[in-house]
Amino acid sequence: MFDHYYKYGLASTLDAFRVKKSTFYDWKKRYEKSGKKTFSLVPRSTRPEHVRRMQTDWRLVEFIKQMRKEYGNVGKNIIKPFLDAYAKRLGLPTIELTTIGKIIKRRKDQA
């Protein structure tokens, strides 16, 4: 693509390769910054370096695991009232249904 650009110019390159101008300039900048090495254009991961982690008290997680072990694979709707009472007894903030669902899903092999 860049050989074509250097030989025939921008308009011809954009028409021939059907790339937006802004995308082309992003690629050109990365290509030239790397010393014109084509491997610099290989897509990189777009995952953020720092992702948020769910912070749930370990005692609540253990309670969910124990309840599912003792009473079978009960769902989040059944666990919620018991978990709320347990959290209140420990003086912890309660967690939402979606959080309980995430705990069950993420710890499926353990919970």
C-alpha angles and dihedrals in degrees: 000000000000092000087057091048094051091048103039107018139240103301094052092047094050090048095045097046099031094228127146115250094240091051091048092052091048090053092044092052092050091044095051094041090057092054093262095300112155095212088070088075095060107115116257129210114281093201112124117250092230117041125183116258122212107246110205124158109260092229091062091049090050091049090054091048093049094047092051091046093049100040101028125252097331117177132245094260091060094043096049101077093045092046091049091053091047092049091048090051090052093044093243127138113258122246129228129251092253091055091051089050091051092050091051092046096046094045097039093133091048105032 
